[in-house]
Amino acid sequence: MNKDKFQIKNNIIEQLSSNYKEIIELTGEDSSREGLIKTPLRASKAIQFLTNGYNLNPSEILKSAIFNEKYNEMVLVKDIEIYSLCEHHLLPFFGKCHVAYIPNGKVVGLSKIPRLIDAFARRFQVQERLTTQIRDCIDFTLKPQGVAVCIDAKHLCMQMRGVEKQNSSTTTSAFSGCFIDNDKSRNEFLNLIK
């Protein structure tokens, strides 16, 4: 069985369900209405899934598939879907993440990069922190020559409420090592993700 597979924590389902039922009632709805009877239970399972990253160790995810390899050119995994919850309003933000690194004698299994991203994204987040957490974890665990991360996301807290700008998106980036020191590496990354 996959050790980072999501599992419901049954010991908190009842408490979460009770809290969601109260939220529904405080909005003025009837929690006993047919369409809402099971909503507290479904919502409690959903929030556990959406915050499952707290139960995962991102560095261990990478360590589970590191291989010695003399490759020293850029490795880029792009267009990785991300889904997270804004910690300010608990509304989703979602988009694409692009990650590149230049190995220093070690490479990581490609599927581990999206898993690492999910481990950080499935927490209450801000996009800026998510971007640097991904960079720092890869940098610390793989010790590559450099890491580049770029996230482009839409935030429902800006689209559904507040300023209500439906077509806005936010782009964040974080670089380390040769992506800071070498314009050629950084420009190659930026051109490849266009």
Contacts in CASP RR format, 6 or more apart in sequence:
PFRMAT RR
TARGET T0000
AUTHOR 0000-0000-0000
METHOD contacts of the structure
MODEL  1
MNKDKFQIKNNIIEQLSSNYKEIIELTGEDSSREGLIKTPLRASKAIQFL
TNGYNLNPSEILKSAIFNEKYNEMVLVKDIEIYSLCEHHLLPFFGKCHVA
YIPNGKVVGLSKIPRLIDAFARRFQVQERLTTQIRDCIDFTLKPQGVAVC
IDAKHLCMQMRGVEKQNSSTTTSAFSGCFIDNDKSRNEFLNLIK
4 56 0 8 1.000
4 61 0 8 1.000
4 115 0 8 1.000
4 119 0 8 1.000
6 48 0 8 1.000
6 49 0 8 1.000
6 52 0 8 1.000
8 45 0 8 1.000
8 48 0 8 1.000
9 48 0 8 1.000
12 44 0 8 1.000
12 48 0 8 1.000
13 41 0 8 1.000
13 44 0 8 1.000
13 45 0 8 1.000
16 40 0 8 1.000
16 43 0 8 1.000
16 44 0 8 1.000
16 47 0 8 1.000
16 48 0 8 1.000
17 40 0 8 1.000
17 41 0 8 1.000
17 43 0 8 1.000
17 44 0 8 1.000
18 40 0 8 1.000
19 40 0 8 1.000
19 44 0 8 1.000
20 39 0 8 1.000
20 40 0 8 1.000
20 43 0 8 1.000
20 44 0 8 1.000
21 31 0 8 1.000
21 40 0 8 1.000
24 31 0 8 1.000
24 36 0 8 1.000
24 39 0 8 1.000
24 40 0 8 1.000
25 31 0 8 1.000
29 36 0 8 1.000
30 36 0 8 1.000
31 37 0 8 1.000
31 39 0 8 1.000
31 40 0 8 1.000
49 122 0 8 1.000
50 83 0 8 1.000
50 85 0 8 1.000
50 122 0 8 1.000
51 85 0 8 1.000
51 122 0 8 1.000
51 123 0 8 1.000
51 124 0 8 1.000
52 122 0 8 1.000
53 118 0 8 1.000
53 119 0 8 1.000
53 120 0 8 1.000
53 121 0 8 1.000
53 122 0 8 1.000
53 123 0 8 1.000
54 122 0 8 1.000
54 123 0 8 1.000
56 118 0 8 1.000
56 119 0 8 1.000
56 122 0 8 1.000
57 119 0 8 1.000
58 116 0 8 1.000
58 119 0 8 1.000
58 120 0 8 1.000
58 133 0 8 1.000
58 137 0 8 1.000
59 137 0 8 1.000
59 140 0 8 1.000
59 141 0 8 1.000
61 112 0 8 1.000
61 115 0 8 1.000
61 116 0 8 1.000
61 119 0 8 1.000
62 108 0 8 1.000
62 112 0 8 1.000
62 116 0 8 1.000
62 137 0 8 1.000
62 138 0 8 1.000
62 141 0 8 1.000
62 142 0 8 1.000
63 141 0 8 1.000
64 112 0 8 1.000
65 108 0 8 1.000
65 109 0 8 1.000
65 111 0 8 1.000
65 112 0 8 1.000
66 106 0 8 1.000
66 107 0 8 1.000
66 108 0 8 1.000
66 109 0 8 1.000
66 141 0 8 1.000
66 142 0 8 1.000
67 106 0 8 1.000
67 107 0 8 1.000
67 108 0 8 1.000
67 109 0 8 1.000
68 105 0 8 1.000
68 106 0 8 1.000
69 103 0 8 1.000
69 105 0 8 1.000
69 106 0 8 1.000
69 107 0 8 1.000
70 105 0 8 1.000
71 103 0 8 1.000
71 105 0 8 1.000
71 107 0 8 1.000
72 102 0 8 1.000
72 103 0 8 1.000
72 104 0 8 1.000
72 105 0 8 1.000
72 145 0 8 1.000
73 102 0 8 1.000
74 100 0 8 1.000
74 101 0 8 1.000
74 102 0 8 1.000
74 185 0 8 1.000
74 188 0 8 1.000
74 189 0 8 1.000
74 192 0 8 1.000
75 100 0 8 1.000
75 101 0 8 1.000
75 102 0 8 1.000
75 103 0 8 1.000
75 107 0 8 1.000
76 98 0 8 1.000
76 99 0 8 1.000
76 100 0 8 1.000
76 189 0 8 1.000
76 192 0 8 1.000
76 193 0 8 1.000
77 98 0 8 1.000
77 99 0 8 1.000
77 100 0 8 1.000
77 110 0 8 1.000
77 113 0 8 1.000
77 114 0 8 1.000
78 96 0 8 1.000
78 98 0 8 1.000
78 99 0 8 1.000
78 192 0 8 1.000
78 193 0 8 1.000
79 96 0 8 1.000
79 98 0 8 1.000
80 96 0 8 1.000
80 97 0 8 1.000
80 98 0 8 1.000
80 99 0 8 1.000
80 113 0 8 1.000
80 114 0 8 1.000
80 117 0 8 1.000
81 94 0 8 1.000
81 95 0 8 1.000
81 96 0 8 1.000
81 97 0 8 1.000
82 94 0 8 1.000
82 95 0 8 1.000
82 96 0 8 1.000
82 97 0 8 1.000
82 117 0 8 1.000
82 118 0 8 1.000
82 121 0 8 1.000
82 130 0 8 1.000
82 151 0 8 1.000
82 153 0 8 1.000
83 92 0 8 1.000
83 93 0 8 1.000
83 94 0 8 1.000
83 95 0 8 1.000
83 121 0 8 1.000
83 122 0 8 1.000
84 92 0 8 1.000
84 93 0 8 1.000
84 94 0 8 1.000
84 121 0 8 1.000
84 122 0 8 1.000
84 123 0 8 1.000
84 125 0 8 1.000
84 127 0 8 1.000
84 130 0 8 1.000
84 153 0 8 1.000
85 91 0 8 1.000
85 92 0 8 1.000
85 93 0 8 1.000
85 123 0 8 1.000
85 124 0 8 1.000
85 125 0 8 1.000
86 92 0 8 1.000
86 93 0 8 1.000
86 124 0 8 1.000
86 125 0 8 1.000
86 126 0 8 1.000
86 155 0 8 1.000
86 156 0 8 1.000
86 157 0 8 1.000
87 124 0 8 1.000
87 125 0 8 1.000
87 126 0 8 1.000
88 126 0 8 1.000
88 157 0 8 1.000
89 157 0 8 1.000
89 161 0 8 1.000
90 124 0 8 1.000
91 155 0 8 1.000
91 156 0 8 1.000
91 157 0 8 1.000
91 160 0 8 1.000
91 161 0 8 1.000
92 156 0 8 1.000
93 125 0 8 1.000
93 127 0 8 1.000
93 153 0 8 1.000
93 154 0 8 1.000
93 155 0 8 1.000
93 156 0 8 1.000
93 157 0 8 1.000
93 170 0 8 1.000
94 153 0 8 1.000
94 154 0 8 1.000
95 151 0 8 1.000
95 152 0 8 1.000
95 153 0 8 1.000
95 154 0 8 1.000
95 169 0 8 1.000
96 151 0 8 1.000
96 152 0 8 1.000
96 153 0 8 1.000
97 117 0 8 1.000
97 134 0 8 1.000
97 149 0 8 1.000
97 150 0 8 1.000
97 151 0 8 1.000
98 148 0 8 1.000
98 149 0 8 1.000
98 150 0 8 1.000
98 151 0 8 1.000
98 189 0 8 1.000
98 193 0 8 1.000
99 113 0 8 1.000
99 117 0 8 1.000
99 134 0 8 1.000
99 138 0 8 1.000
99 147 0 8 1.000
99 148 0 8 1.000
99 149 0 8 1.000
100 147 0 8 1.000
100 148 0 8 1.000
100 149 0 8 1.000
100 179 0 8 1.000
100 189 0 8 1.000
100 192 0 8 1.000
101 138 0 8 1.000
101 142 0 8 1.000
101 144 0 8 1.000
101 145 0 8 1.000
101 146 0 8 1.000
101 147 0 8 1.000
101 148 0 8 1.000
102 144 0 8 1.000
102 145 0 8 1.000
102 146 0 8 1.000
102 178 0 8 1.000
102 179 0 8 1.000
102 185 0 8 1.000
103 142 0 8 1.000
103 144 0 8 1.000
103 145 0 8 1.000
104 142 0 8 1.000
104 143 0 8 1.000
104 144 0 8 1.000
104 145 0 8 1.000
106 142 0 8 1.000
106 143 0 8 1.000
106 144 0 8 1.000
108 138 0 8 1.000
108 142 0 8 1.000
113 138 0 8 1.000
116 134 0 8 1.000
116 137 0 8 1.000
116 138 0 8 1.000
117 134 0 8 1.000
120 130 0 8 1.000
120 133 0 8 1.000
120 134 0 8 1.000
120 137 0 8 1.000
121 130 0 8 1.000
127 151 0 8 1.000
127 153 0 8 1.000
127 155 0 8 1.000
127 170 0 8 1.000
127 172 0 8 1.000
128 172 0 8 1.000
130 151 0 8 1.000
130 172 0 8 1.000
131 149 0 8 1.000
131 150 0 8 1.000
131 151 0 8 1.000
131 172 0 8 1.000
131 173 0 8 1.000
131 174 0 8 1.000
132 149 0 8 1.000
132 174 0 8 1.000
134 149 0 8 1.000
134 174 0 8 1.000
135 147 0 8 1.000
135 148 0 8 1.000
135 149 0 8 1.000
135 174 0 8 1.000
135 175 0 8 1.000
135 176 0 8 1.000
136 176 0 8 1.000
138 144 0 8 1.000
138 147 0 8 1.000
138 149 0 8 1.000
139 146 0 8 1.000
139 147 0 8 1.000
139 176 0 8 1.000
139 177 0 8 1.000
145 177 0 8 1.000
145 178 0 8 1.000
146 175 0 8 1.000
146 176 0 8 1.000
146 177 0 8 1.000
146 178 0 8 1.000
146 179 0 8 1.000
146 185 0 8 1.000
147 174 0 8 1.000
147 175 0 8 1.000
147 176 0 8 1.000
147 177 0 8 1.000
147 179 0 8 1.000
148 173 0 8 1.000
148 174 0 8 1.000
148 175 0 8 1.000
148 176 0 8 1.000
148 179 0 8 1.000
148 185 0 8 1.000
148 186 0 8 1.000
148 189 0 8 1.000
149 173 0 8 1.000
149 174 0 8 1.000
149 175 0 8 1.000
150 171 0 8 1.000
150 172 0 8 1.000
150 173 0 8 1.000
150 189 0 8 1.000
150 190 0 8 1.000
150 193 0 8 1.000
151 171 0 8 1.000
151 172 0 8 1.000
151 173 0 8 1.000
152 169 0 8 1.000
152 170 0 8 1.000
152 171 0 8 1.000
153 169 0 8 1.000
153 170 0 8 1.000
154 168 0 8 1.000
154 169 0 8 1.000
154 170 0 8 1.000
155 168 0 8 1.000
155 170 0 8 1.000
158 164 0 8 1.000
158 165 0 8 1.000
158 168 0 8 1.000
159 165 0 8 1.000
159 166 0 8 1.000
159 168 0 8 1.000
175 186 0 8 1.000
178 185 0 8 1.000
179 185 0 8 1.000
179 186 0 8 1.000
179 189 0 8 1.000
180 186 0 8 1.000
END
